[in-house]
Amino acid sequence: MHVPELSAELLGRGHIVYVAGFPNSPLMRDAQERGLQTFTLPLKGYWHPFQIKRLSEFIKLKKIQIVHSHYSRDLWTIVPALKNFPSIPLFLTKHIGTQKPKKDIFHKKIYARVDKVLANSRVIYGNILNTHPVKRSQVDLFHIGVDTDKFKPNPAAGAKIRREFAIPENALVIGIAGRLQRAKGYFEFLEMAARLSRNTAAAYFLLIGGTSRGEEGEAERIRKKADELNLGNRLIFTGFRKDLEQVLQALDIFVFPSYAEAYGLVVLEAMASGLPVVSSDCDGILDIVVAGKTGELVPPKNTDELTQRVQKLIEEPDLRKKYGKNGRDRVKETFSFEKMLDKLEGYYRTNLSEKQI
């Protein structure tokens, strides 16, 4: 989801952008819907002689000046394709960590061609240095930004979404967002909802997210657990929503009990929307949420503490307001999309000039 949005913003800043990706993938469909120019690369596995040739010819034909990959496995196609273009900078953004070390001779050759590896959180930054054959000077911390004009407080949008799901105006709405997967903390969220509903008659619970391919079984188990709790219309599955910025406005409290999270972009989107956050205190979340200032942090899989912290926010509306304001201020100051773009363009300019010396 990040790649088409980033590409569209770069296009808006006057760059000529091509999005290369797997044919008919969600990424490519999104890019095409945004009016971006695309180039299909059907890559499965690591060795693609024909696609290497196609990509190399495309780079030459279009006079490409910069290549930016968002999937490390694609480097096995990109690096050979750049063999005859030593002046083109190559960037890699790492969105997730790596468990298996990649310091063999083949990876050393591949990563020697990468000019800059951008880590989206401190935990990923450390993971790259520990598992990849790169110099510290090759790696930078680069937080993904949020469009604070898109994700912002909007009571009218919130009222519209509440009407869509028949949620009363005076109800307190607590929500979670992410694909329907155990590791996102859905079972803990559901148990929390069951406990809170006993004491908060006006509470509703919104589960925002769809089912990813290959995870249908997990999604079904989550839905079954929800049925067993018998919360009726107070527990609502929205499915995948393209209008997340509007759906978030229906919430009073955003909960994110993920077991592990390389970054946590949806937490930033909730904070930019002016919501108080209760999140697990893991991995990339620690770059985002400031405990006691923008939200509350709890250990992963700890339903008792999760319930207590959300109950605290239910009982303290002034604290919710404080966290919501501080959270949005923090996103605007540190994680805005505009600042991210400025920083990225700075990388591009610096590496282009260095390559051309």
Disulfide bonds with the S-S distance in Angstrom:
none
